[in-house]
């Protein structure tokens, strides 16, 4: 393709947008709004995945051993559990360490050993991490069946409710992103269709003098890409500013909620919106030209 021909395509696309300034601005803003909502769900799903990853890495099983189990037997129990499938790590927590943790929770004003008559009633216990969150229940049941294990605890109800919520957030976010993308595609298609209709006589003349189908299509194709890219730029700039503002205000108020705060990671995700906006515009133009141009 000759450089002069490429320049002609770009010039015609700009001229077309200039002739339909109102519709072009409306289309770009509509795409921007759709991509802003789309990007909001993208960031929501990104944070949901991040939170899920943090929770999954922190899910632990606490296996409490018999109070009178000798330390040597407890160490052998830890080795036995470590050899199980789906077990990533096992640490034996002695009863003395457990008592120190209670002291820290209650503060220095409470002398636990004096209150307990100088006897430590706590058992040794195992802190178990699994390779994948889906294996928590299976490992917990296997450990609970071992001789010498008095009780197993891993917050089953809380863990599964939390994972269930994150699961639905992921799928609802994905569904919403697909619907919004389709809406943006058809909005661009309608805008380009109006441009095609307004230039129908010019197009017929071009056909009569021997212009090929792609020679006629390319300016409309570029016009749709420009509209999509412009809308995407507006959406990305607005989303980045809004997200940074929310994180800077929500983060200190809810320090226990892990959020994606790395600016580079946020921009890497938002950069996909630029590609998505351009693709949406191109696809909208392709649909309009193919269905309504009839060249």
N, C-alpha and C positions, 0 to 999 in steps of 0.2 A: 504494500500500500504506500502510495506516494505521500511525502510530507505535506504537499499542497492539498491533497484530498483530506488528510487528517485535520488540517487547519480548517478546511471548509466544514467538516462535521462539527467541530467545536464551535465555530462561528455561528452556524445555523442553530445549534442548541442554545447558545446565549441569546440570539435574536428571538427565538421562540419563547424563551422565558421572559424576555423583555416585553414582548407583545402581550403576554398573559401574566403581567406582574402580580395582579391580585390573586389569581388562581395559583400561581407558583408560590407566593408567600403563604397562602392558606395551606397548600399541600405540604410545604416544608415545615410549617408550624404543627400541622396535624401529625406528620411523621415524628417530629420532635416530641410531641406529647405522648404518642404511642411508645416511642423508644424510651422516654423518661420513665413511664410506668413499667415498661419491659425491663429497663435497667434496675429499677427499684426491686422488682422480683428477683432479678439476677443477683443483686447484692444480698437480698434476704436469703436466697438459697445458698449463696457462698458462705454467709455467716452461719446458717444452719449446719452446713457441712463442717465448718470449722469447729462449732460447738460440739457437734457429734464426735468429731475426731478427738477433741480434748476429753470428752466424757468417756469415750471408748478406751482411751489410753489410761484413764484414771479408775476405771471399774476394777475393783478388787474383791476377792472373796476372803472373808475372815473365817478360818476354821479353828474353833476353840477346842483344845485338847482337855483330857481329863486332868483335874486339879492335881492328882497324886501321880501323874505320869513322870517317870524319871527323865532328866534332861537328855540323857543318851538316847532313850527311846524316841523322844520328841525330834531329835536331830535325824534319826533314821526315818521317822515319819515324813519329815521335810524332803528327804532324798527320794522316798517312795512317791510322793506327790509330784515332785519335779520330773519324774520319769513318765508321767501320764501324758496322753495325747492332749493337744490344745493348751497345755500349760507353758507359759512363757517364762515365768519367774516365780520363785518361792523364797520367802524369807521367814525365818523363825524369830518371833518376837517373844523374848523371855518375860516371865511374869514381873520381874523387877523393872523392866522398861515400861511395861504397861502401867505399873504403879506410878512411875515418874511422870507419865503422860497425864494420869489423873491429877497428880499434884499440880501440874502446870495449869490444868483446866480449873481447878478449885482455888488456886492461889496459895501463897505462902502462909496465909493465916490459918489454914486448915492442916492439922497434923493427922494425916490419915492413919499412919501406923499406930499412933496413940489411941485413936478412936476405935481401931480394930484390935486393940490388945496386943499390938506388936506382931500380928500374924498377917501375912500377905495372902488373901483369899483368891487372888486372880490366877487363872490358868495361863500356861503358855499358849500362844496361838500362832497360826500360820497366815501370812499375808500372801495371797496367791493372785498372780496376774495371768490372764489368758491371752492367746494369740489373736483371737477375734471375739467380738462381743456376743455373737450368736452362740458361742460355746460356753458362756457363763453358766447356764443352767445345767448343762451336761456335766461339766467339771464339778460344780457344787454338789450335785447328786452323787457323783462317784466318790467324792471326798467324804460326804456325809455317811456313806456306807462303810467306811473304814473303821476297824476296831480301834478304839481309843479317842475317836472324835466325838465330842459331846454335842456340839452345835455348830452349824454353818450359817453364816449370814452374809448376804451381798445386796441387801436392799432391793429384792426382786421387784416389788410393786413399783417403786419409784423409777428404777432403771428401765423397765419395760414401758411404762407410761411415757417416760421422756423420749425414748427411742421411737415410740409410736407417733408422738407429736412431730418429731423431726422428720420422720418418714412421710407424713402427710404434707408437711410444709414443703418438702422437696418436690413431691408430685403435683401439688396445687400450683407451686411456683412454675414448674415446667409446663403444665397445661396452660396457665395464664400467659406465659411467654409465647407459646405457639399461637394462641388465639390472637394476641396483640400483633404478632408478626404478620399473620394473615390479613388482619384489618389494615395494617400499614401498606401491605402490597396492593390491596384493592383500592385504597385511597390514591396512591400514585398512579395506578392503572386508569382510574377515572379522570385524573388531571391530564394525563398524556392523551387519553381518548378525546378529550375536548380540543386539545391542540391539533390532533389528527383531523378531527372534523372541521375545524376552522381553516385548515390548509388543504382540504380535499381537492379543490380545483388546481392548485399548484402541483399537487401530487399527480393528478391525472395528466397534466401537461408534461411533467417529468417522465411519466411512463411512456407517453407518446413519442418523446424524443429519444427513447432507448435507455433510460436510467434503470439500473438493476434494482431488485427488491432490497438488497442490503445497502445500496447507496441511499435509498430513501429511509430505511429503518435506522441507520446509525445515529443521525441527529436526535431522533426521539429516544433512542436507547441511552445516549449520553445525557439527555435532559433528565430522564428519570434517575440516573445515577447522581447527577448534581443535586437534585431535590432531596434524594435520600441521604447523601453525604452532608448536605447543609443541615437537615433536620437532626442528623446524628451528632454533629458538632455542637449544636445548641443543647441537645439532651445530655451529652457527656459533660460539658462544662457545668450545666445546672446540677447534674447528679453529683459530681465530684465536690462541688461547694456545699451542697446540702448534706452529703454524707459526712464530710469532715466536721461540719457544724454539729451534727447530731452526735457523732462519736465523742467530740470534745466535751459535750454537755452530758451525755448519757453515761460515758465511761466512768467519771468520778462518782456519779450517783449510784451506779450498779457495778462496783468493782468485782463482784463475784461472777458476773456474766462475761465470758470470754468473747471478744469481738475482734474482727480483722481491722487492725489499726495501721498496718504498713501501707504507706501511700503508693509504693511501687506495685504492690499486689493489687490494690484497688484499681489503679490505672491500667494494669494488665488485663483485668476483667472488663473494665469499661472500654478498652481499646477494641474489644470484640464488637461493641455497638457501632463503631465506625464502619467496620466491615459489614455488619448486619444492615446498617442504614443504606450503604451503597448497594448491597445485594438486593435489599427490598426494593429500592428504586429501579434497579436494572430488571428485576423480575416483574415489577408492575408494568414497566414499559414493554417488556417482551410479551406479556399477556395482552396488553392493549393493542399493540401493533399486530400481533398474530391473529387476534380475534376480530378486530374492528377495521384494520387498515385494508386487508384483502388485496394486497398487491402481489 
